[in-house]
Amino acid sequence: MTFSRAIKIAPSILSADFANFGAECQAIEAQGCDWVHVDVMDGHFVPNITFGPATCAAIRPHIKGVMDVHLMIAPVDAYIDAFAQSGADIITAHLEAGPHIHRTLQAIRGAGAKAGLALNPGTGIENIGYLLDMVDLICVMTVNPGFGGQKFIRSQVDKVARLRAMIGDRPIHIEIDGGVTPDTAPLVAAAGADVLVAGSAVFKGGSVTNPAPYGANIQAIRDAATAALS
Protein backbone atom coordinates (compact mmCIF):
# COMPACT_ATOMS: atom_id res chain seq x y z
CA MET A 1 0.00 0.00 0.00
CA THR A 2 1.31 3.41 -0.98
CA PHE A 3 0.24 6.23 1.34
CA SER A 4 -1.89 8.99 -0.17
CA ARG A 5 -4.27 11.56 1.27
CA ALA A 6 -6.46 11.42 -1.85
CA ILE A 7 -10.11 10.60 -1.12
CA LYS A 8 -10.74 6.86 -0.98
CA ILE A 9 -14.18 5.23 -0.97
CA ALA A 10 -14.41 1.98 1.02
CA PRO A 11 -17.82 0.30 0.66
CA SER A 12 -18.84 -1.78 3.66
CA ILE A 13 -19.97 -5.25 2.65
CA LEU A 14 -22.27 -5.18 5.68
CA SER A 15 -24.75 -3.69 3.19
CA ALA A 16 -23.99 -6.16 0.40
CA ASP A 17 -25.87 -9.33 -0.56
CA PHE A 18 -24.60 -11.88 1.97
CA ALA A 19 -25.28 -14.72 -0.48
CA ASN A 20 -22.99 -13.16 -3.12
CA PHE A 21 -20.04 -11.67 -1.27
CA GLY A 22 -17.41 -12.64 -3.84
CA ALA A 23 -19.41 -11.21 -6.72
CA GLU A 24 -20.31 -8.12 -4.70
CA CYS A 25 -16.63 -7.42 -3.96
CA GLN A 26 -15.78 -7.78 -7.64
CA ALA A 27 -18.69 -5.53 -8.60
CA ILE A 28 -17.81 -2.63 -6.31
CA GLU A 29 -14.17 -2.73 -7.38
CA ALA A 30 -15.18 -2.77 -11.03
CA GLN A 31 -17.42 0.21 -10.31
CA GLY A 32 -14.58 2.27 -8.90
CA CYS A 33 -14.21 1.73 -5.16
CA ASP A 34 -10.75 2.02 -3.63
CA TRP A 35 -10.91 -0.32 -0.63
CA VAL A 36 -13.30 -3.05 0.52
CA HIS A 37 -14.35 -2.61 4.16
CA VAL A 38 -15.26 -5.67 6.24
CA ASP A 39 -17.14 -5.04 9.50
CA VAL A 40 -16.46 -7.85 11.98
CA MET A 41 -18.90 -7.90 14.93
CA ASP A 42 -19.09 -10.35 17.81
CA GLY A 43 -22.43 -9.77 19.56
CA HIS A 44 -20.46 -8.82 22.69
CA PHE A 45 -18.51 -5.62 22.05
CA VAL A 46 -21.33 -4.54 19.74
CA PRO A 47 -24.95 -5.77 19.59
CA ASN A 48 -24.64 -7.63 16.28
CA ILE A 49 -22.85 -10.68 14.83
CA THR A 50 -21.38 -10.66 11.32
CA PHE A 51 -18.24 -12.29 9.92
CA GLY A 52 -15.13 -14.15 11.02
CA PRO A 53 -11.70 -14.94 9.56
CA ALA A 54 -13.14 -17.68 7.33
CA THR A 55 -15.34 -15.16 5.53
CA CYS A 56 -12.39 -12.84 5.04
CA ALA A 57 -10.32 -15.69 3.62
CA ALA A 58 -13.17 -16.66 1.28
CA ILE A 59 -13.59 -13.17 -0.21
CA ARG A 60 -9.88 -12.30 -0.36
CA PRO A 61 -9.36 -13.94 -3.80
CA HIS A 62 -12.18 -11.76 -5.14
CA ILE A 63 -10.57 -8.50 -3.98
CA LYS A 64 -7.76 -7.05 -6.09
CA GLY A 65 -7.13 -4.02 -3.89
CA VAL A 66 -7.12 -3.30 -0.17
CA MET A 67 -9.14 -5.42 2.25
CA ASP A 68 -9.82 -3.19 5.26
CA VAL A 69 -10.92 -5.30 8.23
CA HIS A 70 -12.58 -3.50 11.14
CA LEU A 71 -12.70 -5.61 14.30
CA MET A 72 -15.61 -4.62 16.52
CA ILE A 73 -14.81 -7.45 18.92
CA ALA A 74 -13.50 -7.96 22.43
CA PRO A 75 -11.08 -9.41 23.23
CA VAL A 76 -9.10 -8.66 20.07
CA ASP A 77 -5.59 -10.00 20.47
CA ALA A 78 -6.45 -13.69 20.23
CA TYR A 79 -7.87 -13.20 16.72
CA ILE A 80 -5.29 -10.92 15.12
CA ASP A 81 -3.19 -13.69 13.55
CA ALA A 82 -6.25 -15.38 12.06
CA PHE A 83 -7.44 -12.19 10.36
CA ALA A 84 -3.93 -11.40 9.15
CA GLN A 85 -3.65 -14.89 7.68
CA SER A 86 -7.03 -14.42 6.00
CA GLY A 87 -5.47 -11.69 3.88
CA ALA A 88 -6.40 -8.47 5.67
CA ASP A 89 -4.24 -5.55 4.54
CA ILE A 90 -5.45 -3.35 7.40
CA ILE A 91 -6.69 -4.57 10.78
CA THR A 92 -8.43 -1.98 12.94
CA ALA A 93 -9.09 -2.51 16.63
CA HIS A 94 -11.11 -0.31 19.00
CA LEU A 95 -9.42 1.70 21.69
CA GLU A 96 -12.33 0.77 23.94
CA ALA A 97 -12.17 -2.99 23.33
CA GLY A 98 -9.39 -3.89 25.73
CA PRO A 99 -7.01 -2.61 28.40
CA HIS A 100 -3.78 -2.84 26.38
CA ILE A 101 -4.29 -1.16 23.00
CA HIS A 102 -0.53 -0.52 22.70
CA ARG A 103 0.07 -4.28 22.79
CA THR A 104 -2.76 -4.85 20.31
CA LEU A 105 -1.32 -2.40 17.80
CA GLN A 106 2.10 -4.03 18.17
CA ALA A 107 0.53 -7.43 17.50
CA ILE A 108 -1.25 -6.22 14.36
CA ARG A 109 1.94 -4.86 12.86
CA GLY A 110 3.81 -7.93 14.02
CA ALA A 111 1.35 -10.06 12.06
CA GLY A 112 2.21 -8.15 8.89
CA ALA A 113 -0.86 -5.93 8.57
CA LYS A 114 -1.29 -2.17 8.73
CA ALA A 115 -2.59 -1.13 12.16
CA GLY A 116 -5.81 0.81 12.60
CA LEU A 117 -7.24 2.38 15.75
CA ALA A 118 -10.99 2.99 15.99
CA LEU A 119 -12.67 5.54 18.25
CA ASN A 120 -16.33 5.41 19.28
CA PRO A 121 -18.41 8.61 19.19
CA GLY A 122 -18.12 9.06 22.96
CA THR A 123 -14.33 8.66 23.00
CA GLY A 124 -12.00 11.66 22.87
CA ILE A 125 -8.59 11.94 21.26
CA GLU A 126 -6.76 13.41 24.24
CA ASN A 127 -5.10 10.15 25.28
CA ILE A 128 -3.94 8.75 21.95
CA GLY A 129 -0.83 10.86 21.47
CA TYR A 130 1.46 8.02 22.55
CA LEU A 131 -0.12 5.74 19.95
CA LEU A 132 0.25 7.91 16.86
CA ASP A 133 3.60 6.47 15.82
CA MET A 134 2.14 2.95 16.02
CA VAL A 135 -0.86 3.39 13.73
CA ASP A 136 -1.40 3.62 10.00
CA LEU A 137 -5.08 4.56 10.22
CA ILE A 138 -7.47 6.09 12.73
CA CYS A 139 -11.13 5.25 12.24
CA VAL A 140 -13.55 7.83 13.63
CA MET A 141 -16.93 6.24 14.20
CA THR A 142 -19.64 8.68 13.18
CA VAL A 143 -22.35 6.30 14.39
CA ASN A 144 -22.38 3.97 17.37
CA PRO A 145 -20.89 0.68 16.12
CA GLY A 146 -23.10 -2.34 15.55
CA PHE A 147 -25.52 -1.67 12.74
CA GLY A 148 -25.55 -0.12 9.28
CA GLY A 149 -27.93 2.58 8.15
CA GLN A 150 -27.63 4.81 11.22
CA LYS A 151 -27.76 8.61 11.21
CA PHE A 152 -24.47 10.52 11.02
CA ILE A 153 -23.38 12.08 14.35
CA ARG A 154 -22.29 15.60 13.41
CA SER A 155 -20.34 16.25 16.62
CA GLN A 156 -17.63 13.96 15.24
CA VAL A 157 -16.66 16.45 12.52
CA ASP A 158 -14.86 18.58 15.08
CA LYS A 159 -13.10 15.45 16.38
CA VAL A 160 -11.82 14.78 12.86
CA ALA A 161 -10.46 18.32 12.53
CA ARG A 162 -8.68 18.11 15.89
CA LEU A 163 -7.31 14.70 15.00
CA ARG A 164 -5.99 15.99 11.68
CA ALA A 165 -4.10 18.73 13.52
CA MET A 166 -2.73 16.23 16.04
CA ILE A 167 -1.49 13.86 13.31
CA GLY A 168 0.53 16.57 11.59
CA ASP A 169 2.68 15.19 8.79
CA ARG A 170 2.56 11.57 9.95
CA PRO A 171 1.43 9.13 7.21
CA ILE A 172 -1.82 8.20 8.97
CA HIS A 173 -5.15 7.82 7.21
CA ILE A 174 -8.27 9.24 8.85
CA GLU A 175 -11.19 6.97 8.10
CA ILE A 176 -14.85 7.81 8.65
CA ASP A 177 -17.28 4.98 9.37
CA GLY A 178 -21.00 5.61 9.69
CA GLY A 179 -23.66 7.63 7.93
CA VAL A 180 -21.46 8.64 4.98
CA THR A 181 -23.51 10.03 2.08
CA PRO A 182 -22.97 12.74 -0.55
CA ASP A 183 -24.36 15.15 2.05
CA THR A 184 -22.02 14.22 4.90
CA ALA A 185 -18.89 13.34 2.91
CA PRO A 186 -17.95 17.01 2.32
CA LEU A 187 -18.07 17.73 6.05
CA VAL A 188 -15.53 15.09 7.00
CA ALA A 189 -13.36 15.56 3.93
CA ALA A 190 -13.01 19.26 4.68
CA ALA A 191 -12.12 18.38 8.28
CA GLY A 192 -9.28 16.12 7.13
CA ALA A 193 -10.60 12.62 6.48
CA ASP A 194 -9.39 10.72 3.42
CA VAL A 195 -11.06 7.26 3.70
CA LEU A 196 -14.86 7.19 3.61
CA VAL A 197 -16.66 3.98 4.54
CA ALA A 198 -20.17 3.80 3.11
CA GLY A 199 -22.62 0.93 3.20
CA SER A 200 -26.20 1.58 2.21
CA ALA A 201 -25.19 4.77 0.38
CA VAL A 202 -23.11 2.65 -2.03
CA PHE A 203 -25.23 -0.48 -2.38
CA LYS A 204 -28.67 1.14 -2.64
CA GLY A 205 -30.40 0.60 -5.96
CA GLY A 206 -27.91 -1.91 -7.33
CA SER A 207 -27.07 -5.59 -7.36
CA VAL A 208 -24.44 -7.94 -8.77
CA THR A 209 -26.58 -8.22 -11.91
CA ASN A 210 -27.14 -4.45 -12.04
CA PRO A 211 -23.95 -2.91 -10.64
CA ALA A 212 -24.11 0.45 -12.42
CA PRO A 213 -25.86 2.12 -9.45
CA TYR A 214 -22.89 1.14 -7.29
CA GLY A 215 -20.61 3.12 -9.56
CA ALA A 216 -22.94 6.12 -9.62
CA ASN A 217 -23.22 6.08 -5.83
CA ILE A 218 -19.45 5.77 -5.34
CA GLN A 219 -18.83 8.62 -7.76
CA ALA A 220 -21.41 10.85 -6.08
CA ILE A 221 -19.72 10.41 -2.70
CA ARG A 222 -16.27 10.96 -4.19
CA ASP A 223 -17.33 14.07 -6.11
CA ALA A 224 -18.99 15.59 -3.05
CA ALA A 225 -15.94 14.94 -0.87
CA THR A 226 -13.46 16.15 -3.47
CA ALA A 227 -15.43 19.34 -4.10
CA ALA A 228 -15.05 20.23 -0.42
CA LEU A 229 -11.26 20.26 -0.86
CA SER A 230 -11.17 22.69 -3.78
C-alpha positions as CSV (number, residue, x, y, z in Angstrom):
1,M,0.0,0.0,0.0
2,T,1.3,3.4,-1.0
3,F,0.2,6.2,1.3
4,S,-1.9,9.0,-0.2
5,R,-4.3,11.6,1.3
6,A,-6.5,11.4,-1.8
7,I,-10.1,10.6,-1.1
8,K,-10.7,6.9,-1.0
9,I,-14.2,5.2,-1.0
10,A,-14.4,2.0,1.0
11,P,-17.8,0.3,0.7
12,S,-18.8,-1.8,3.7
13,I,-20.0,-5.2,2.7
14,L,-22.3,-5.2,5.7
15,S,-24.8,-3.7,3.2
16,A,-24.0,-6.2,0.4
17,D,-25.9,-9.3,-0.6
18,F,-24.6,-11.9,2.0
19,A,-25.3,-14.7,-0.5
20,N,-23.0,-13.2,-3.1
21,F,-20.0,-11.7,-1.3
22,G,-17.4,-12.6,-3.8
23,A,-19.4,-11.2,-6.7
24,E,-20.3,-8.1,-4.7
25,C,-16.6,-7.4,-4.0
26,Q,-15.8,-7.8,-7.6
27,A,-18.7,-5.5,-8.6
28,I,-17.8,-2.6,-6.3
29,E,-14.2,-2.7,-7.4
30,A,-15.2,-2.8,-11.0
31,Q,-17.4,0.2,-10.3
32,G,-14.6,2.3,-8.9
33,C,-14.2,1.7,-5.2
34,D,-10.7,2.0,-3.6
35,W,-10.9,-0.3,-0.6
36,V,-13.3,-3.1,0.5
37,H,-14.4,-2.6,4.2
38,V,-15.3,-5.7,6.2
39,D,-17.1,-5.0,9.5
40,V,-16.5,-7.9,12.0
41,M,-18.9,-7.9,14.9
42,D,-19.1,-10.3,17.8
43,G,-22.4,-9.8,19.6
44,H,-20.5,-8.8,22.7
45,F,-18.5,-5.6,22.1
46,V,-21.3,-4.5,19.7
47,P,-24.9,-5.8,19.6
48,N,-24.6,-7.6,16.3
49,I,-22.8,-10.7,14.8
50,T,-21.4,-10.7,11.3
51,F,-18.2,-12.3,9.9
52,G,-15.1,-14.1,11.0
53,P,-11.7,-14.9,9.6
54,A,-13.1,-17.7,7.3
55,T,-15.3,-15.2,5.5
56,C,-12.4,-12.8,5.0
57,A,-10.3,-15.7,3.6
58,A,-13.2,-16.7,1.3
59,I,-13.6,-13.2,-0.2
60,R,-9.9,-12.3,-0.4
61,P,-9.4,-13.9,-3.8
62,H,-12.2,-11.8,-5.1
63,I,-10.6,-8.5,-4.0
64,K,-7.8,-7.0,-6.1
65,G,-7.1,-4.0,-3.9
66,V,-7.1,-3.3,-0.2
67,M,-9.1,-5.4,2.3
68,D,-9.8,-3.2,5.3
69,V,-10.9,-5.3,8.2
70,H,-12.6,-3.5,11.1
71,L,-12.7,-5.6,14.3
72,M,-15.6,-4.6,16.5
73,I,-14.8,-7.4,18.9
74,A,-13.5,-8.0,22.4
75,P,-11.1,-9.4,23.2
76,V,-9.1,-8.7,20.1
77,D,-5.6,-10.0,20.5
78,A,-6.4,-13.7,20.2
79,Y,-7.9,-13.2,16.7
80,I,-5.3,-10.9,15.1
81,D,-3.2,-13.7,13.6
82,A,-6.3,-15.4,12.1
83,F,-7.4,-12.2,10.4
84,A,-3.9,-11.4,9.2
85,Q,-3.7,-14.9,7.7
86,S,-7.0,-14.4,6.0
87,G,-5.5,-11.7,3.9
88,A,-6.4,-8.5,5.7
89,D,-4.2,-5.6,4.5
90,I,-5.5,-3.4,7.4
91,I,-6.7,-4.6,10.8
92,T,-8.4,-2.0,12.9
93,A,-9.1,-2.5,16.6
94,H,-11.1,-0.3,19.0
95,L,-9.4,1.7,21.7
96,E,-12.3,0.8,23.9
97,A,-12.2,-3.0,23.3
98,G,-9.4,-3.9,25.7
99,P,-7.0,-2.6,28.4
100,H,-3.8,-2.8,26.4
101,I,-4.3,-1.2,23.0
102,H,-0.5,-0.5,22.7
103,R,0.1,-4.3,22.8
104,T,-2.8,-4.9,20.3
105,L,-1.3,-2.4,17.8
106,Q,2.1,-4.0,18.2
107,A,0.5,-7.4,17.5
108,I,-1.2,-6.2,14.4
109,R,1.9,-4.9,12.9
110,G,3.8,-7.9,14.0
111,A,1.4,-10.1,12.1
112,G,2.2,-8.1,8.9
113,A,-0.9,-5.9,8.6
114,K,-1.3,-2.2,8.7
115,A,-2.6,-1.1,12.2
116,G,-5.8,0.8,12.6
117,L,-7.2,2.4,15.7
118,A,-11.0,3.0,16.0
119,L,-12.7,5.5,18.3
120,N,-16.3,5.4,19.3
121,P,-18.4,8.6,19.2
122,G,-18.1,9.1,23.0
123,T,-14.3,8.7,23.0
124,G,-12.0,11.7,22.9
125,I,-8.6,11.9,21.3
126,E,-6.8,13.4,24.2
127,N,-5.1,10.1,25.3
128,I,-3.9,8.7,22.0
129,G,-0.8,10.9,21.5
130,Y,1.5,8.0,22.6
131,L,-0.1,5.7,19.9
132,L,0.2,7.9,16.9
133,D,3.6,6.5,15.8
134,M,2.1,3.0,16.0
135,V,-0.9,3.4,13.7
136,D,-1.4,3.6,10.0
137,L,-5.1,4.6,10.2
138,I,-7.5,6.1,12.7
139,C,-11.1,5.3,12.2
140,V,-13.5,7.8,13.6
141,M,-16.9,6.2,14.2
142,T,-19.6,8.7,13.2
143,V,-22.4,6.3,14.4
144,N,-22.4,4.0,17.4
145,P,-20.9,0.7,16.1
146,G,-23.1,-2.3,15.6
147,F,-25.5,-1.7,12.7
148,G,-25.5,-0.1,9.3
149,G,-27.9,2.6,8.1
150,Q,-27.6,4.8,11.2
151,K,-27.8,8.6,11.2
152,F,-24.5,10.5,11.0
153,I,-23.4,12.1,14.3
154,R,-22.3,15.6,13.4
155,S,-20.3,16.3,16.6
156,Q,-17.6,14.0,15.2
157,V,-16.7,16.4,12.5
158,D,-14.9,18.6,15.1
159,K,-13.1,15.5,16.4
160,V,-11.8,14.8,12.9
161,A,-10.5,18.3,12.5
162,R,-8.7,18.1,15.9
163,L,-7.3,14.7,15.0
164,R,-6.0,16.0,11.7
165,A,-4.1,18.7,13.5
166,M,-2.7,16.2,16.0
167,I,-1.5,13.9,13.3
168,G,0.5,16.6,11.6
169,D,2.7,15.2,8.8
170,R,2.6,11.6,10.0
171,P,1.4,9.1,7.2
172,I,-1.8,8.2,9.0
173,H,-5.1,7.8,7.2
174,I,-8.3,9.2,8.9
175,E,-11.2,7.0,8.1
176,I,-14.9,7.8,8.7
177,D,-17.3,5.0,9.4
178,G,-21.0,5.6,9.7
179,G,-23.7,7.6,7.9
180,V,-21.5,8.6,5.0
181,T,-23.5,10.0,2.1
182,P,-23.0,12.7,-0.6
183,D,-24.4,15.1,2.0
184,T,-22.0,14.2,4.9
185,A,-18.9,13.3,2.9
186,P,-17.9,17.0,2.3
187,L,-18.1,17.7,6.1
188,V,-15.5,15.1,7.0
189,A,-13.4,15.6,3.9
190,A,-13.0,19.3,4.7
191,A,-12.1,18.4,8.3
192,G,-9.3,16.1,7.1
193,A,-10.6,12.6,6.5
194,D,-9.4,10.7,3.4
195,V,-11.1,7.3,3.7
196,L,-14.9,7.2,3.6
197,V,-16.7,4.0,4.5
198,A,-20.2,3.8,3.1
199,G,-22.6,0.9,3.2
200,S,-26.2,1.6,2.2
201,A,-25.2,4.8,0.4
202,V,-23.1,2.6,-2.0
203,F,-25.2,-0.5,-2.4
204,K,-28.7,1.1,-2.6
205,G,-30.4,0.6,-6.0
206,G,-27.9,-1.9,-7.3
207,S,-27.1,-5.6,-7.4
208,V,-24.4,-7.9,-8.8
209,T,-26.6,-8.2,-11.9
210,N,-27.1,-4.4,-12.0
211,P,-24.0,-2.9,-10.6
212,A,-24.1,0.5,-12.4
213,P,-25.9,2.1,-9.5
214,Y,-22.9,1.1,-7.3
215,G,-20.6,3.1,-9.6
216,A,-22.9,6.1,-9.6
217,N,-23.2,6.1,-5.8
218,I,-19.4,5.8,-5.3
219,Q,-18.8,8.6,-7.8
220,A,-21.4,10.8,-6.1
221,I,-19.7,10.4,-2.7
222,R,-16.3,11.0,-4.2
223,D,-17.3,14.1,-6.1
224,A,-19.0,15.6,-3.0
225,A,-15.9,14.9,-0.9
226,T,-13.5,16.2,-3.5
227,A,-15.4,19.3,-4.1
228,A,-15.1,20.2,-0.4
229,L,-11.3,20.3,-0.9
230,S,-11.2,22.7,-3.8
